[in-house]
């Protein structure tokens, strides 16, 4: 399929698709709304297909990359759904050395190939990256985002939150982890990163939510981790919560950096869909790596040589 970019679609159509992706309307309603954009031989169904993820575009780091080793692991979650499975990436450089950990939280479709690739990208940067699958209790990511989205709606959200907390604590406690962990998440996962910052307090060393829903002022007061907040300029749904969140962050002296990528849509980092914005995504990722390096990697002692 030919790769398209967001500027090839009317913004109204992209906003309609965003509403569909986040459960505001079902596929039939999206197709009905997309019908007015079906011109030049393009059907509403073809528009829907063109906006869906194409995971052939996502792989930046191959699964067999020599710099990493991957495995699927199961983590106990007694306060959640009993257990949660996930994709664990180990750096292969300096195998006897402990590595800082990063939890990678998926969107509202489950642990798809895009999120696995993000975990591998972090692995090549020297982090032990763990991407849990919030759909574990309903059989795991089914290999299709449409089915994944339907399964996502059936999971107890409070228990799923406990699953991610259990995953973070498990990662932090691993003997091959330095004990410093961060979290990065996208869309639903961005909201989970904010939740982890609230619930884990100082046990989280850095959080990077991409276009994530924000906690209320009372919960924001519990945040101890520095945050790097990444927002899309055209994402009015999520951006509406930013002013109040920023006010609460300032009032509680939480360390944070915030960036709004003008002209970018919600989901701009996901390189499997037309909403991907290459320049914004690359800049946001560069900032993410710098932020994790600053807050998670051990400081090198200053040289005493002349």
Backbone bond lengths (Angstrom), bond angles and torsions (degrees), N, CA, C in turn:
res aa  C-N    CA-C-N  psi(-1)  N-CA   C-N-CA  omega(-1)  CA-C   N-CA-C  phi
1 X - - - 1.461 - - 1.529 109.55 -
2 X 1.323 115.69 135.92 1.461 120.20 178.51 1.523 110.01 -64.56
3 X 1.323 116.04 134.60 1.460 119.96 -179.51 1.520 109.70 -80.11
4 X 1.332 115.98 126.25 1.454 121.29 177.39 1.520 109.98 -109.90
5 X 1.322 115.31 162.25 1.455 121.10 178.99 1.522 109.72 -117.14
6 X 1.324 116.15 165.16 1.462 120.47 -174.19 1.521 112.69 -59.96
7 X 1.335 116.81 -32.45 1.464 118.64 -177.13 1.529 113.16 -71.50
8 X 1.330 116.68 -4.17 1.458 121.02 176.25 1.529 111.88 -91.27
9 X 1.322 116.82 0.86 1.459 122.48 179.76 1.526 109.72 -122.07
10 X 1.329 118.32 146.00 1.466 120.07 171.93 1.532 109.70 -63.51
11 X 1.326 117.47 140.92 1.459 120.35 -179.19 1.522 111.59 -60.60
12 X 1.309 116.69 -33.93 1.471 120.28 177.57 1.522 111.06 -59.28
13 X 1.330 116.36 -38.97 1.462 120.51 178.84 1.524 110.72 -69.01
14 X 1.332 117.62 -41.54 1.461 120.56 177.74 1.526 111.22 -63.46
15 X 1.327 116.83 -37.97 1.464 120.15 177.47 1.524 110.96 -66.41
16 X 1.318 116.04 -37.33 1.459 120.73 177.25 1.526 110.31 -64.09
17 X 1.321 116.18 -41.86 1.463 120.51 178.87 1.526 110.39 -65.12
18 X 1.320 117.60 -38.66 1.462 121.55 177.58 1.533 110.47 -61.28
19 X 1.327 116.21 -41.30 1.465 120.30 177.37 1.519 110.43 -61.80
20 X 1.328 116.77 -41.20 1.466 121.72 178.32 1.531 110.96 -64.15
21 X 1.331 116.62 -48.17 1.466 121.04 -177.34 1.518 111.56 -59.31
22 X 1.333 116.52 -33.26 1.460 119.96 -176.69 1.521 113.67 -98.89
23 X 1.329 115.90 18.40 1.463 120.33 169.77 1.505 116.50 83.99
24 X 1.348 117.24 7.07 1.457 118.98 -179.71 1.518 113.30 -72.80
25 X 1.343 115.93 -28.65 1.462 122.03 175.87 1.526 107.65 -141.39
26 X 1.349 116.79 159.87 1.458 118.93 177.30 1.529 109.79 -92.50
27 X 1.319 115.88 178.56 1.463 119.39 -175.53 1.524 112.29 -62.20
28 X 1.320 116.22 -38.02 1.468 119.43 -179.74 1.521 110.82 -62.28
29 X 1.345 116.27 -40.28 1.464 119.87 178.54 1.520 111.00 -68.64
30 X 1.349 116.25 -37.39 1.463 118.06 176.39 1.521 110.75 -62.23
31 X 1.319 116.96 -45.80 1.463 120.67 -178.69 1.521 111.34 -61.82
32 X 1.337 115.79 -37.48 1.464 119.24 178.38 1.528 110.10 -65.01
33 X 1.336 116.48 -42.69 1.457 120.55 -179.94 1.515 112.83 -71.00
34 X 1.350 116.23 -30.54 1.460 120.66 -179.12 1.521 112.30 -78.32
35 X 1.326 116.92 -12.73 1.457 120.57 -174.34 1.529 112.29 -58.21
36 X 1.332 117.02 -35.46 1.464 118.91 -177.65 1.529 112.64 -70.19
37 X 1.351 115.59 -14.64 1.462 119.25 177.71 1.527 111.55 -97.21
38 X 1.318 116.66 -0.34 1.462 121.97 -178.51 1.522 109.69 -83.09
39 X 1.315 115.85 88.69 1.457 121.53 -178.41 1.525 109.68 -128.88
40 X 1.289 116.76 166.02 1.458 121.33 177.78 1.511 113.60 62.14
41 X 1.335 116.89 33.51 1.453 120.98 178.80 1.514 114.41 84.98
42 X 1.340 117.76 -0.48 1.464 123.35 179.80 1.515 108.97 -87.77
43 X 1.320 118.46 120.39 1.456 121.62 178.51 1.522 110.29 -86.15
44 X 1.334 116.46 163.36 1.463 120.90 176.76 1.528 110.33 -61.22
45 X 1.327 116.83 -37.55 1.471 119.87 178.81 1.530 110.29 -65.86
46 X 1.329 117.16 -38.42 1.462 120.23 178.24 1.524 110.74 -65.53
47 X 1.333 117.14 -36.72 1.466 120.80 176.05 1.521 110.00 -62.15
48 X 1.326 116.07 -45.86 1.468 121.14 179.43 1.528 110.46 -59.22
49 X 1.325 116.15 -45.32 1.464 120.49 179.95 1.534 111.06 -62.39
50 X 1.334 116.48 -38.24 1.465 119.72 -177.25 1.520 112.65 -70.52
51 X 1.321 117.57 -23.16 1.456 121.62 -178.97 1.531 112.77 -89.95
52 X 1.306 117.13 -14.96 1.466 121.31 -179.15 1.529 110.55 -72.37
53 X 1.345 117.12 159.31 1.463 120.34 179.57 1.524 112.42 -63.99
54 X 1.307 115.69 142.28 1.460 122.84 171.54 1.520 106.05 -120.10
55 X 1.326 117.09 102.50 1.460 120.06 -171.70 1.524 113.90 -74.92
56 X 1.310 116.82 -6.98 1.467 119.15 172.60 1.521 110.52 -66.71
57 X 1.340 116.80 -21.19 1.461 121.16 -179.16 1.530 112.63 -86.12
58 X 1.340 117.28 -11.97 1.461 120.19 -165.20 1.520 114.87 -86.07
59 X 1.312 118.56 -24.27 1.455 119.57 -167.60 1.526 112.40 -76.57
60 X 1.311 115.27 104.82 1.469 121.13 173.66 1.522 111.12 -95.36
61 X 1.331 116.07 -30.10 1.458 121.86 178.02 1.531 108.32 -123.20
62 X 1.322 118.56 114.33 1.469 120.69 -178.94 1.525 111.96 -60.98
63 X 1.326 115.59 152.80 1.464 120.43 -178.90 1.519 112.19 -62.84
64 X 1.336 117.04 -27.84 1.460 120.40 -178.59 1.528 113.02 -100.19
65 X 1.331 116.49 20.32 1.462 120.57 178.80 1.532 109.50 -57.01
66 X 1.324 116.25 131.15 1.463 120.97 -175.09 1.521 113.44 -66.74
67 X 1.315 117.36 -15.85 1.466 120.33 -178.03 1.518 113.32 -78.80
68 X 1.329 116.78 -9.79 1.468 120.53 -175.37 1.526 111.15 -137.31
69 X 1.326 114.48 163.34 1.464 122.95 170.32 1.523 107.28 -131.86
70 X 1.325 117.83 134.39 1.462 120.61 -176.04 1.525 111.14 -120.81
71 X 1.316 114.98 154.35 1.468 121.14 175.16 1.526 109.55 -157.35
72 X 1.313 116.32 158.16 1.465 122.50 173.63 1.519 107.53 -99.14
73 X 1.311 117.19 127.44 1.463 121.99 -177.76 1.521 110.11 -126.90
74 X 1.325 115.39 160.54 1.462 122.06 177.93 1.521 109.00 -118.60
75 X 1.320 115.86 129.24 1.467 122.63 -176.62 1.529 109.72 -112.68
76 X 1.332 118.29 131.05 1.464 120.20 177.20 1.530 111.21 -64.43
77 X 1.329 115.96 141.11 1.467 121.02 178.07 1.531 109.10 -141.32
78 X 1.339 116.80 72.80 1.469 120.45 -174.12 1.525 114.91 -61.92
79 X 1.344 117.89 -26.72 1.465 120.60 179.19 1.529 112.24 -91.30
80 X 1.327 115.77 -5.97 1.454 120.53 -178.84 1.509 112.08 -111.33
81 X 1.339 115.85 -122.39 1.463 121.22 -178.18 1.529 112.14 -99.48
82 X 1.333 116.56 35.83 1.470 125.32 178.01 1.528 112.32 78.99
83 X 1.347 117.00 -46.76 1.456 120.38 178.66 1.521 109.51 -157.23
84 X 1.331 115.51 162.21 1.458 120.99 175.46 1.527 108.31 -140.73
85 X 1.325 115.35 131.69 1.462 120.56 178.06 1.527 109.51 -92.82
86 X 1.313 115.24 158.61 1.454 118.58 179.25 1.512 112.44 -163.45
87 X 1.305 114.40 174.82 1.465 124.40 -175.53 1.513 107.44 -106.68
88 X 1.327 116.84 113.92 1.465 122.23 -175.41 1.528 109.51 -106.70
89 X 1.321 115.31 128.72 1.466 121.68 -178.77 1.528 109.29 -116.40
90 X 1.333 115.71 123.98 1.460 121.34 177.34 1.527 109.79 -107.15
91 X 1.318 118.76 135.09 1.476 119.38 169.02 1.532 108.77 -69.15
92 X 1.317 117.30 141.31 1.470 119.55 178.63 1.519 112.53 -92.89
93 X 1.326 117.22 -13.69 1.465 119.12 176.19 1.519 109.64 -72.92
94 X 1.298 116.92 141.53 1.464 122.92 -179.74 1.530 111.10 48.87
95 X 1.352 117.21 62.42 1.466 121.06 -173.44 1.524 114.92 -62.27
96 X 1.330 117.92 -23.80 1.466 120.14 -179.76 1.528 112.33 -88.45
97 X 1.314 115.79 -1.88 1.462 120.67 -178.84 1.519 110.21 -94.74
98 X 1.325 116.50 143.09 1.464 120.31 175.72 1.530 109.64 -74.08
99 X 1.323 115.91 149.92 1.458 120.79 -179.00 1.531 110.35 -124.23
100 X 1.323 117.36 146.28 1.466 119.42 171.73 1.525 109.63 -66.48
101 X 1.322 116.32 154.27 1.459 120.79 -176.43 1.524 112.14 -109.94
102 X 1.326 115.43 148.98 1.461 121.26 173.78 1.528 108.87 -133.47
103 X 1.307 115.74 125.25 1.455 122.24 173.89 1.529 107.99 -85.98
104 X 1.327 117.44 131.52 1.463 122.40 -178.76 1.526 108.01 -114.39
105 X 1.336 116.56 116.77 1.467 120.77 -172.33 1.525 110.69 -107.33
106 X 1.304 115.29 127.89 1.462 122.93 -175.50 1.522 113.59 -75.20
107 X 1.327 114.77 172.90 1.469 122.81 175.23 1.537 108.58 -78.20
108 X 1.308 117.05 -164.26 1.470 119.83 -176.71 1.523 112.84 -87.56
109 X 1.332 115.84 35.11 1.463 121.11 178.15 1.525 112.24 -125.95
110 X 1.336 117.48 -5.53 1.450 120.63 -178.01 1.516 112.04 98.06
111 X 1.310 115.63 -175.16 1.462 123.31 -173.74 1.534 109.79 -79.27
112 X 1.318 115.32 84.48 1.464 120.07 -177.38 1.540 111.00 -91.93
113 X 1.337 118.67 174.33 1.470 121.41 -176.65 1.525 114.47 -59.14
114 X 1.320 118.13 -31.10 1.470 120.74 177.92 1.527 110.66 -61.74
115 X 1.323 117.28 -46.21 1.469 120.94 -178.54 1.526 110.25 -68.43
116 X 1.333 117.64 -38.37 1.463 119.87 175.86 1.526 110.38 -59.85
117 X 1.332 116.46 -39.22 1.456 119.64 179.89 1.527 111.31 -67.95
118 X 1.330 117.31 -37.76 1.466 120.40 175.62 1.528 109.79 -59.47
119 X 1.337 117.04 -40.90 1.465 120.35 178.18 1.529 110.47 -63.12
120 X 1.332 116.62 -40.72 1.464 119.06 178.15 1.527 111.53 -65.68
121 X 1.324 116.76 -37.52 1.465 119.97 177.41 1.525 110.14 -58.95
122 X 1.322 116.91 -41.86 1.463 120.36 179.02 1.525 110.90 -68.37
123 X 1.335 116.21 -35.56 1.455 119.99 177.78 1.514 112.04 -60.45
124 X 1.330 117.44 -37.95 1.467 120.65 179.26 1.520 111.96 -70.89
125 X 1.349 116.79 -13.61 1.467 121.28 178.60 1.529 112.05 -96.40
126 X 1.333 116.42 6.83 1.453 119.67 176.06 1.519 115.50 94.58
127 X 1.330 117.55 14.60 1.468 121.26 178.64 1.523 110.52 -105.80
128 X 1.329 115.97 145.03 1.451 120.42 167.02 1.527 105.88 -82.86
129 X 1.308 116.87 110.00 1.459 121.14 -173.95 1.524 110.24 -106.10
130 X 1.320 115.51 132.81 1.468 120.63 179.22 1.517 109.13 -125.42
131 X 1.334 115.68 121.62 1.469 122.08 179.24 1.521 108.74 -111.68
132 X 1.332 118.34 97.90 1.464 120.97 -179.89 1.531 111.24 -75.22
133 X 1.310 115.81 153.57 1.463 121.52 177.27 1.518 109.55 -105.95
134 X 1.332 116.24 107.06 1.460 120.84 179.96 1.515 113.83 -64.89
135 X 1.326 117.37 -10.90 1.470 121.46 179.05 1.528 112.22 -92.55
136 X 1.323 118.10 8.76 1.465 121.70 -177.50 1.528 111.85 -51.43
137 X 1.328 117.24 -43.43 1.465 120.86 -174.31 1.526 113.59 -69.29
138 X 1.338 116.43 -13.38 1.476 119.74 178.54 1.531 110.49 -117.83
139 X 1.319 115.74 24.46 1.452 119.78 174.62 1.505 115.35 104.33
140 X 1.337 118.01 -6.17 1.451 121.17 178.88 1.516 113.08 87.98
141 X 1.322 115.56 171.53 1.466 120.90 179.00 1.528 109.21 -55.82
142 X 1.341 118.44 125.31 1.468 121.37 -171.22 1.527 115.56 -85.00
143 X 1.341 117.01 4.15 1.456 118.97 -179.74 1.511 113.77 89.56
144 X 1.317 116.94 3.98 1.463 122.37 -178.87 1.525 107.71 -147.46
145 X 1.328 117.28 127.93 1.463 120.22 -175.91 1.523 112.82 -66.14
146 X 1.324 117.35 -34.14 1.466 120.22 178.85 1.521 110.56 -62.36
147 X 1.324 116.12 -46.33 1.465 120.44 178.36 1.530 110.30 -69.50
148 X 1.327 115.79 -36.68 1.460 119.79 178.25 1.517 112.09 -61.78
149 X 1.341 116.18 -41.20 1.454 120.31 178.04 1.517 112.20 -63.49
150 X 1.331 116.45 -37.77 1.467 120.45 178.29 1.522 110.47 -67.46
151 X 1.325 117.47 -42.78 1.463 120.99 178.30 1.527 111.26 -64.60
152 X 1.313 116.19 -38.15 1.461 121.32 -179.45 1.528 111.26 -55.73
153 X 1.320 116.98 -37.75 1.458 121.20 -178.50 1.528 112.53 -68.11
154 X 1.326 117.38 -17.27 1.471 120.67 -176.14 1.528 113.05 -93.12
155 X 1.332 117.49 -9.75 1.466 120.70 -176.47 1.516 110.63 -85.46
156 X 1.331 116.28 138.00 1.456 122.40 175.46 1.529 108.05 -63.94
157 X 1.346 116.85 113.84 1.462 120.41 -172.69 1.531 112.45 -66.79
158 X 1.325 117.18 -34.35 1.466 119.50 178.66 1.521 110.52 -66.25
159 X 1.325 116.58 -41.92 1.465 119.78 177.89 1.524 111.07 -68.09
160 X 1.328 116.41 -36.53 1.460 119.23 177.85 1.522 110.71 -62.96
161 X 1.322 117.10 -39.02 1.461 120.44 176.81 1.530 110.60 -60.34
162 X 1.327 116.25 -42.03 1.468 120.19 178.21 1.524 110.98 -64.38
163 X 1.343 116.57 -33.27 1.466 119.95 176.93 1.528 110.67 -61.61
164 X 1.331 116.95 -43.48 1.464 120.13 -179.72 1.529 111.13 -68.89
165 X 1.321 117.44 -35.40 1.470 120.27 176.20 1.526 109.77 -64.39
166 X 1.331 116.33 -43.09 1.466 120.58 178.10 1.528 110.59 -61.34
167 X 1.329 116.35 -40.59 1.468 120.91 179.47 1.524 110.98 -63.07
168 X 1.332 116.68 -42.09 1.466 121.04 -179.99 1.525 110.81 -64.58
169 X 1.323 117.01 -44.66 1.461 120.55 -179.46 1.524 111.14 -66.05
170 X 1.324 116.30 -37.51 1.465 121.22 177.93 1.522 110.78 -63.59
171 X 1.330 116.18 -43.31 1.459 120.57 179.93 1.527 110.67 -64.05
172 X 1.310 115.85 -44.66 1.468 120.78 -178.74 1.528 111.93 -62.46
173 X 1.337 116.87 -34.76 1.464 121.73 -174.91 1.526 113.74 -86.12
174 X 1.325 118.04 -7.25 1.468 119.52 -178.73 1.530 110.69 -60.08
175 X 1.328 117.12 139.25 1.469 119.64 -179.01 1.523 113.36 -65.52
176 X 1.351 117.27 -21.73 1.462 119.48 178.74 1.520 112.37 -95.95
177 X 1.345 117.03 11.37 1.466 122.68 174.24 1.522 108.45 -104.88
178 X 1.312 117.00 145.79 1.467 120.36 179.43 1.524 112.64 -69.59
179 X 1.342 116.30 -14.02 1.458 120.13 -175.16 1.507 112.47 97.18
180 X 1.332 116.35 -9.57 1.467 120.85 174.10 1.519 108.65 -97.36
181 X 1.333 116.15 122.95 1.461 119.09 178.93 1.525 110.72 -128.81
182 X 1.318 114.57 148.77 1.452 122.24 172.93 1.518 108.64 -122.86
183 X 1.309 116.26 176.65 1.459 121.21 177.44 1.512 109.33 -144.37
184 X 1.327 115.58 138.14 1.452 121.55 173.91 1.520 107.17 -130.91
185 X 1.339 116.40 139.13 1.456 119.83 -178.70 1.505 111.24 -150.89
186 X 1.311 114.90 160.76 1.455 121.47 -172.56 1.520 110.22 -128.95
187 X 1.346 115.94 129.76 1.470 120.94 178.92 1.537 108.55 61.23
188 X 1.330 119.00 -117.77 1.467 121.03 174.43 1.519 110.04 -50.59
189 X 1.331 115.70 -42.39 1.457 120.35 -179.59 1.512 113.11 -64.19
190 X 1.342 117.33 -30.92 1.456 120.14 175.03 1.514 111.12 -63.64
191 X 1.327 116.03 -41.35 1.459 120.39 175.72 1.519 111.74 -63.50
192 X 1.337 116.64 -36.83 1.466 120.82 177.87 1.527 110.70 -66.65
193 X 1.326 118.12 -37.89 1.472 120.05 176.01 1.522 110.13 -59.84
194 X 1.330 116.96 -43.52 1.466 119.88 177.09 1.520 110.81 -62.73
195 X 1.333 117.05 -39.72 1.457 120.69 177.82 1.525 110.87 -63.96
196 X 1.328 117.36 -42.61 1.464 120.37 178.25 1.521 111.24 -62.15
197 X 1.330 117.27 -38.20 1.461 120.78 177.93 1.529 110.55 -61.51
198 X 1.326 115.66 -37.42 1.470 120.41 178.35 1.529 110.67 -70.13
199 X 1.321 116.31 -48.65 1.468 121.03 -171.91 1.526 113.52 -78.16
200 X 1.320 117.90 -33.54 1.463 120.21 -175.00 1.518 113.13 -89.96
201 X 1.320 117.51 -18.20 1.453 119.82 -179.32 1.523 111.71 57.26
202 X 1.343 116.05 -129.29 1.465 120.86 -176.76 1.521 113.30 -72.51
203 X 1.343 119.06 -9.11 1.463 121.11 177.49 1.522 112.09 -71.56
204 X 1.335 116.99 -15.83 1.464 120.92 173.03 1.524 107.11 -100.43
205 X 1.337 115.93 126.42 1.467 119.41 -175.67 1.517 113.36 -92.96
206 X 1.346 118.28 -16.23 1.466 121.30 179.83 1.524 109.32 -168.55
207 X 1.320 116.49 139.77 1.455 120.99 178.15 1.512 111.27 -130.75
208 X 1.340 116.11 135.78 1.466 121.37 179.23 1.535 108.91 -129.23
209 X 1.326 117.44 89.39 1.456 119.82 176.12 1.528 111.71 -87.76
210 X 1.324 116.02 124.97 1.460 121.89 172.47 1.524 107.94 -93.18
211 X 1.322 116.28 120.60 1.468 124.39 177.87 1.532 112.39 37.93
212 X 1.348 113.49 55.93 1.462 120.04 -178.54 1.512 112.36 -104.00
213 X 1.325 116.13 149.50 1.467 120.94 176.75 1.521 109.18 -65.02
214 X 1.327 115.50 149.10 1.456 120.47 -170.18 1.536 111.62 -102.09
215 X 1.352 116.88 149.03 1.460 120.75 174.54 1.527 110.83 -75.33
216 X 1.329 115.95 164.53 1.462 119.19 177.76 1.531 109.90 -78.00
217 X 1.305 115.78 174.78 1.469 120.63 -174.57 1.527 111.96 -63.34
218 X 1.326 116.96 -38.44 1.466 120.67 -179.36 1.527 110.97 -62.65
219 X 1.334 116.42 -42.52 1.464 119.99 179.31 1.529 111.47 -73.66
220 X 1.311 116.97 -35.50 1.461 120.31 179.73 1.520 111.03 -57.74
221 X 1.330 117.30 -31.89 1.465 121.88 -179.72 1.533 111.97 -64.14
222 X 1.336 117.80 -16.71 1.464 121.68 -178.59 1.527 112.74 -90.01
223 X 1.318 117.21 -7.14 1.456 120.94 -175.75 1.532 111.17 -74.80
224 X 1.324 116.07 129.23 1.465 121.94 177.39 1.523 112.21 -114.22
225 X 1.331 117.24 -23.10 1.466 121.46 -176.37 1.520 110.96 -77.64
226 X 1.326 117.96 143.18 1.470 119.64 170.12 1.529 109.28 -66.28
227 X 1.325 116.11 144.42 1.463 121.62 -176.73 1.525 110.64 -121.60
228 X 1.318 114.96 142.64 1.460 122.38 169.92 1.523 105.82 -116.06
229 X 1.325 116.58 109.53 1.462 122.45 -171.86 1.519 110.06 -102.11
230 X 1.337 116.49 123.76 1.458 121.85 -175.43 1.532 109.22 -117.84
231 X 1.333 116.32 119.45 1.458 121.48 -177.65 1.524 111.28 -124.92
232 X 1.323 115.51 153.02 1.463 122.01 177.28 1.523 109.05 -98.95
233 X 1.322 116.22 131.80 1.459 120.59 -175.13 1.519 114.87 -60.85
234 X 1.337 117.10 -29.20 1.468 120.55 -178.09 1.529 112.64 -93.45
235 X 1.321 116.41 2.88 1.473 121.72 -175.74 1.526 110.51 -89.92
236 X 1.323 116.47 71.87 1.466 120.46 -174.69 1.522 112.48 -62.58
237 X 1.323 116.98 -30.05 1.469 120.81 -178.13 1.529 111.04 -61.57
238 X 1.323 117.46 -50.16 1.463 121.68 -179.65 1.526 111.67 -80.66
239 X 1.314 116.69 -39.56 1.466 120.55 -176.34 1.524 112.61 -62.06
240 X 1.325 116.62 -23.25 1.468 119.84 -179.70 1.527 111.76 -60.91
241 X 1.333 116.76 -27.20 1.465 119.95 -178.93 1.518 114.15 -88.15
242 X 1.329 117.62 -5.15 1.457 120.84 -174.76 1.528 114.02 -69.04
243 X 1.334 121.53 -45.42 1.469 119.28 -176.91 1.524 113.73 -56.98
244 X 1.327 117.40 -43.66 1.466 120.25 179.88 1.521 111.00 -67.69
245 X 1.339 116.38 -37.98 1.466 120.83 178.68 1.529 110.12 -64.42
246 X 1.322 116.51 -44.23 1.463 119.95 179.69 1.529 110.78 -62.48
247 X 1.300 116.30 -40.69 1.467 120.02 178.92 1.530 110.36 -60.53
248 X 1.346 116.38 -42.69 1.463 120.78 -179.79 1.529 110.94 -69.03
249 X 1.322 117.44 -38.06 1.465 120.41 177.62 1.529 110.63 -61.36
250 X 1.322 116.09 -45.16 1.463 120.37 179.54 1.525 111.25 -65.02
251 X 1.329 116.50 -42.87 1.458 120.64 -178.10 1.525 112.00 -62.57
252 X 1.331 116.04 -29.25 1.469 120.37 -177.52 1.528 112.79 -104.51
253 X 1.330 115.90 10.90 1.467 122.47 174.96 1.535 112.49 55.88
254 X 1.339 115.74 38.15 1.461 120.93 175.55 1.529 108.29 -80.23
255 X 1.316 116.14 132.47 1.461 119.90 177.23 1.527 109.22 -72.97
256 X 1.309 117.00 129.16 1.458 119.08 179.42 1.526 110.62 -155.34
257 X 1.311 113.54 155.05 1.463 122.72 167.89 1.520 105.87 -124.33
258 X 1.307 118.15 141.68 1.459 121.30 -179.47 1.516 110.10 -135.29
259 X 1.324 114.87 137.52 1.464 121.03 178.93 1.528 109.35 -134.69
260 X 1.306 114.83 134.49 1.460 121.33 174.55 1.525 106.92 -114.31
261 X 1.322 115.81 120.62 1.463 121.78 -176.06 1.527 108.73 -92.37
262 X 1.316 114.48 99.12 1.467 120.58 -174.62 1.538 111.01 -63.72
263 X 1.315 115.05 138.23 1.454 120.79 179.57 1.513 114.56 82.80
264 X 1.341 116.53 -1.95 1.465 120.47 -179.11 1.528 110.28 -98.85
265 X 1.332 115.29 147.90 1.459 122.14 178.48 1.523 111.43 -95.00
266 X 1.316 115.63 160.29 1.456 121.69 170.03 1.532 107.81 -51.40
267 X 1.322 116.32 133.71 1.460 119.97 -178.20 1.511 114.07 87.74
268 X 1.327 117.34 16.11 1.462 119.71 -172.53 1.529 113.88 -65.51
269 X 1.342 117.96 -19.72 1.460 119.81 179.58 1.523 112.59 -82.89
270 X 1.309 117.55 -19.71 1.465 122.29 -176.52 1.525 109.76 -75.76
271 X 1.325 116.24 106.43 1.459 120.26 -173.30 1.525 114.31 -83.97
272 X 1.333 116.73 19.79 1.463 120.34 178.40 1.527 112.78 -106.96
273 X 1.321 117.65 -1.15 1.463 120.44 -177.26 1.528 110.28 -131.05
274 X 1.329 117.78 162.76 1.466 120.82 178.14 1.533 113.88 -63.11
275 X 1.312 117.65 -16.95 1.460 119.27 178.63 1.537 112.18 -73.92
276 X 1.318 116.57 -9.87 1.457 121.49 177.02 1.521 109.96 -58.79
277 X 1.334 115.66 130.37 1.457 121.84 176.83 1.521 106.97 -117.38
278 X 1.311 117.03 103.86 1.465 121.72 -170.14 1.521 112.92 -57.16
279 X 1.327 117.71 -49.18 1.466 119.48 -176.24 1.526 111.38 -65.68
280 X 1.338 116.59 -43.13 1.471 119.86 178.74 1.520 111.02 -65.97
281 X 1.339 116.49 -42.33 1.461 120.74 -178.64 1.525 111.48 -62.85
282 X 1.311 116.66 -44.27 1.463 120.05 -178.56 1.523 111.51 -66.94
283 X 1.334 116.62 -39.84 1.460 119.89 178.39 1.528 110.53 -67.43
284 X 1.325 117.05 -42.84 1.468 121.03 179.67 1.523 110.81 -63.34
285 X 1.332 116.58 -38.52 1.471 119.60 179.73 1.530 111.05 -71.09
286 X 1.313 117.26 -38.53 1.464 120.90 175.81 1.525 109.94 -59.00
287 X 1.324 116.22 -43.49 1.464 120.43 177.93 1.528 111.32 -66.46
288 X 1.323 116.90 -36.17 1.466 121.14 178.74 1.519 110.64 -62.98
289 X 1.319 117.09 -47.40 1.464 120.83 -179.43 1.528 111.18 -63.84
290 X 1.317 116.76 -40.03 1.467 119.91 178.75 1.528 110.63 -65.37
291 X 1.324 116.71 -38.61 1.460 121.80 -179.53 1.522 110.86 -67.14
292 X 1.337 117.15 -43.94 1.458 119.91 177.95 1.535 110.79 -66.35
293 X 1.320 116.95 -40.44 1.467 119.47 178.92 1.535 110.56 -59.61
294 X 1.315 115.90 -41.54 1.465 121.43 -178.71 1.517 111.65 -66.71
295 X 1.325 117.24 -38.60 1.465 120.46 -170.81 1.529 115.42 -103.28
296 X 1.338 117.72 -15.83 1.463 119.42 -175.05 1.518 114.10 -114.57
297 X 1.319 116.74 -32.99 1.459 118.65 -175.70 1.522 110.76 -82.20
298 X 1.313 114.04 143.50 1.467 119.83 -178.32 1.521 109.32 -62.24
299 X 1.306 115.34 138.18 1.460 119.91 177.49 1.525 109.64 -71.34
300 X 1.314 116.57 133.58 1.469 120.51 178.59 1.530 109.15 -79.32
301 X 1.344 117.13 134.86 1.477 119.10 178.15 1.527 110.15 -65.75
302 X 1.316 114.53 145.74 1.459 119.31 178.69 1.532 110.19 -69.13
303 X 1.320 114.54 141.25 1.461 119.74 179.77 1.535 110.25 -68.06
304 X 1.340 115.71 139.71 1.470 119.93 179.09 1.541 110.65 -100.05
305 X 1.342 115.20 1.04 1.471 118.48 -178.89 1.517 110.02 -73.62
306 X 1.326 115.68 151.95 1.460 121.29 -179.15 1.507 111.02 -71.01
